[in-house]
Amino acid sequence: MRQCDVRTPEQALAYITECNLATVSSMAMHKSRSKSEFARQISIAQIAIDWMMQMNVSFATESSIMQIVSEYGSSVKAWSEQYIPKGE
């Protein structure tokens, strides 16, 4: 979803959540990331996904949100671990 495609509050929440997840995956790849900021970003994304599920907000089938819900038991932390370099 692109910013210009957002037309509803539900789409806005999904868009912002996807943007936050991009931040989480990017931070995970850096060895010098701030652990507290990384945890904060994961927490924000987790709250957003929890809200989306509680409010039955739909999300694109080809999205990070869908992957987290379907493959990682809705856990942003578990999803983010795939991006952390081995040995950390």
C-alpha positions as CSV (number, residue, x, y, z in Angstrom):
1,M,0.0,0.0,0.0
2,R,1.2,3.4,-0.9
3,Q,0.5,6.6,1.1
4,C,-1.6,8.0,-1.8
5,D,-3.8,4.9,-1.6
6,V,-4.9,5.5,2.0
7,R,-8.6,6.4,2.1
8,T,-10.0,5.1,5.4
9,P,-8.9,5.1,9.1
10,E,-8.3,1.3,8.8
11,Q,-6.0,1.8,5.8
12,A,-4.2,4.5,7.7
13,L,-3.5,2.2,10.6
14,A,-2.3,-0.5,8.3
15,Y,-0.1,1.9,6.4
16,I,1.5,3.3,9.6
17,T,2.0,-0.2,11.0
18,E,3.7,-1.3,7.8
19,C,6.0,1.7,8.0
20,N,6.8,0.9,11.6
21,L,7.6,-2.7,10.7
22,A,10.0,-1.4,8.1
23,T,11.8,0.5,10.8
24,V,11.9,-2.6,13.0
25,S,13.4,-4.8,10.3
26,S,15.9,-2.1,9.3
27,M,17.0,-1.6,12.9
28,A,17.3,-5.4,13.4
29,M,19.9,-5.6,10.7
30,H,22.3,-3.1,12.5
31,K,24.6,-4.4,15.1
32,S,25.0,-1.0,16.6
33,R,21.2,-0.4,17.2
34,S,19.9,1.0,20.4
35,K,18.4,-2.0,22.2
36,S,15.9,0.2,24.1
37,E,14.8,2.0,20.9
38,F,14.5,-1.4,19.1
39,A,12.3,-2.7,21.9
40,R,10.2,0.4,21.8
41,Q,9.6,0.1,18.0
42,I,8.7,-3.6,18.4
43,S,6.3,-2.6,21.2
44,I,4.6,0.1,19.0
45,A,4.2,-2.3,16.1
46,Q,2.9,-5.0,18.4
47,I,0.2,-2.7,19.9
48,A,-0.8,-1.6,16.3
49,I,-1.2,-5.3,15.2
50,D,-3.1,-6.2,18.4
51,W,-5.5,-3.2,17.8
52,M,-6.0,-4.2,14.2
53,M,-6.9,-7.8,15.2
54,Q,-9.2,-6.6,18.0
55,M,-11.0,-4.2,15.7
56,N,-11.1,-6.7,12.8
57,V,-9.1,-4.3,10.5
58,S,-8.2,-6.1,7.3
59,F,-4.7,-6.0,6.0
60,A,-3.2,-6.9,2.6
61,T,-2.4,-10.5,2.1
62,E,1.0,-9.7,0.9
63,S,2.0,-7.6,3.9
64,S,4.4,-7.9,6.8
65,I,1.4,-7.7,9.1
66,M,-0.2,-10.8,7.4
67,Q,3.1,-12.7,7.7
68,I,3.4,-11.8,11.4
69,V,-0.2,-12.9,12.1
70,S,-0.1,-16.1,10.0
71,E,3.5,-17.3,10.5
72,Y,4.7,-15.8,13.8
73,G,1.6,-16.2,16.0
74,S,1.1,-12.4,15.8
75,S,4.5,-11.8,17.5
76,V,6.4,-8.8,16.1
77,K,9.4,-9.8,18.3
78,A,9.5,-13.3,16.8
79,W,9.2,-11.9,13.3
80,S,12.0,-9.4,13.9
81,E,14.5,-12.1,14.9
82,Q,14.8,-13.2,11.2
83,Y,16.5,-9.9,10.4
84,I,19.0,-10.0,13.3
85,P,22.5,-11.0,12.0
86,K,23.6,-14.5,13.2
87,G,25.8,-14.4,16.3
88,E,24.0,-11.6,18.1
